[in-house]
Amino acid sequence: MNADRVAMVEELCRSYVAAMQSSDLEALLANFTNCATATSPISGKQSVRDFYSYVMRVTSGRSMELKTVFVCASEPLRVAIHIAYTRTVGDGKPATVEGVDIFELTEDSNKFAKVTIIYDTAPVRSDFNERMNSGN
């Protein structure tokens, strides 16, 4: 992947992080194709619209520290970001999880076609279990 393409992919990753932090669902979705999917350890696989709509509805106080962008040399249509993600679920307390979001890019590398989110769910699973049991 040439330097211009790497810079474009890194900017796409920063745009994703900024949209999450600003709670701008439409700006966030603009980084993805219309049929993109998100897979997370708690929610499983679903459309990015459904996944991020839910995340933005049940969480507040979101902040993401972008630690590293990994552009894959052997798989040019794959990029990963290492993040520290802090958020509050419902009326709970802020919690931070460190994780990796792995994105599959479109052929022209200007959008995400898929995201797989990886993090240890143990510290935060109870926050979401309470929300799911209450029907939210």
C-alpha positions as CSV (number, residue, x, y, z in Angstrom):
1,M,0.0,0.0,0.0
2,N,1.5,3.3,-1.0
3,A,2.0,6.3,1.4
4,D,-1.0,8.2,0.0
5,R,-3.3,5.2,0.5
6,V,-1.9,4.6,4.0
7,A,-2.6,8.3,4.9
8,M,-6.2,8.0,3.5
9,V,-6.8,4.8,5.6
10,E,-5.4,6.4,8.7
11,E,-7.7,9.4,8.2
12,L,-10.7,7.1,7.8
13,C,-9.8,5.6,11.2
14,R,-9.5,9.0,12.8
15,S,-12.8,10.0,11.3
16,Y,-14.4,6.9,12.9
17,V,-13.0,7.8,16.3
18,A,-14.0,11.4,16.1
19,A,-17.6,10.4,15.1
20,M,-17.8,8.1,18.1
21,Q,-16.6,10.7,20.5
22,S,-19.0,13.4,19.2
23,S,-22.0,10.9,19.2
24,D,-22.6,11.7,15.5
25,L,-24.2,8.6,14.2
26,E,-24.6,9.8,10.6
27,A,-20.9,10.9,10.5
28,L,-19.9,7.5,11.9
29,L,-22.0,5.6,9.4
30,A,-20.6,7.7,6.5
31,N,-17.3,5.8,7.1
32,F,-19.0,2.5,6.2
33,T,-20.6,1.0,3.2
34,N,-24.4,0.6,3.3
35,C,-24.3,-3.1,3.8
36,A,-21.4,-3.1,6.3
37,T,-21.6,-5.3,9.4
38,A,-20.3,-5.0,12.9
39,T,-19.3,-8.0,15.1
40,S,-18.8,-7.4,18.8
41,P,-18.3,-9.9,21.7
42,I,-21.5,-8.8,23.4
43,S,-23.8,-8.1,20.5
44,G,-22.7,-10.6,17.9
45,K,-23.0,-9.7,14.2
46,Q,-25.4,-7.1,13.0
47,S,-25.7,-4.2,10.6
48,V,-23.4,-1.3,11.5
49,R,-26.5,1.0,11.7
50,D,-28.2,-1.3,14.2
51,F,-25.1,-1.8,16.2
52,Y,-24.0,1.8,16.5
53,S,-27.6,3.1,17.0
54,Y,-27.8,0.8,20.0
55,V,-24.4,1.8,21.3
56,M,-25.2,5.5,21.0
57,R,-28.6,5.0,22.6
58,V,-27.4,3.2,25.7
59,T,-24.0,4.8,26.3
60,S,-22.9,8.4,27.1
61,G,-19.7,10.1,28.0
62,R,-17.9,8.4,25.2
63,S,-14.2,9.0,24.6
64,M,-11.7,7.1,22.6
65,E,-7.9,7.3,22.9
66,L,-6.5,6.2,19.5
67,K,-3.3,4.4,20.5
68,T,-2.2,2.9,17.2
69,V,-3.4,2.4,13.6
70,F,-2.1,-0.8,12.1
71,V,-2.2,-0.9,8.3
72,C,-1.7,-4.6,7.3
73,A,1.1,-5.1,4.8
74,S,0.1,-8.6,3.9
75,E,-3.6,-7.8,3.7
76,P,-3.9,-4.4,2.1
77,L,-7.7,-4.2,2.6
78,R,-7.4,-4.7,6.4
79,V,-6.6,-2.1,9.1
80,A,-6.9,-2.3,12.8
81,I,-7.0,0.4,15.5
82,H,-5.9,-0.1,19.1
83,I,-8.1,2.1,21.4
84,A,-8.9,2.8,25.0
85,Y,-12.7,3.4,25.0
86,T,-14.4,5.0,28.0
87,R,-18.1,5.2,28.2
88,T,-21.0,5.1,30.7
89,V,-23.9,2.6,30.2
90,G,-27.2,3.9,31.3
91,D,-27.0,5.4,34.8
92,G,-23.8,3.5,35.7
93,K,-20.3,4.7,36.2
94,P,-17.7,5.4,33.5
95,A,-15.7,2.3,32.5
96,T,-12.7,2.0,30.2
97,V,-12.0,-1.0,28.0
98,E,-8.9,-1.4,25.9
99,G,-9.5,-3.1,22.6
100,V,-8.8,-3.6,18.9
101,D,-11.2,-2.8,16.1
102,I,-10.4,-4.7,12.9
103,F,-11.8,-3.2,9.7
104,E,-12.1,-4.7,6.3
105,L,-11.8,-1.9,3.6
106,T,-13.5,-1.5,0.3
107,E,-11.4,-2.1,-2.8
108,D,-10.6,1.6,-3.1
109,S,-9.9,1.8,0.7
110,N,-12.2,4.8,1.2
111,K,-14.8,3.0,3.4
112,F,-15.2,0.2,5.9
113,A,-17.0,-2.9,4.7
114,K,-16.9,-4.7,8.1
115,V,-15.7,-4.2,11.6
116,T,-14.8,-6.8,14.2
117,I,-14.4,-5.4,17.7
118,I,-12.2,-7.3,20.2
119,Y,-12.0,-6.6,23.9
120,D,-12.2,-8.3,27.2
121,T,-15.9,-8.3,28.1
122,A,-15.5,-9.4,31.8
123,P,-15.2,-5.9,33.3
124,V,-18.2,-4.5,31.4
125,R,-20.5,-7.4,30.6
126,S,-22.8,-6.7,33.6
127,D,-23.5,-3.1,32.4
128,F,-24.9,-4.5,29.2
129,N,-26.6,-7.5,30.8
130,E,-28.6,-5.1,33.0
131,R,-29.6,-3.0,30.0
132,M,-30.7,-6.1,28.0
133,N,-32.7,-7.5,30.8
134,S,-34.5,-4.2,31.2
135,G,-35.5,-4.2,27.5
136,N,-33.3,-1.3,26.4
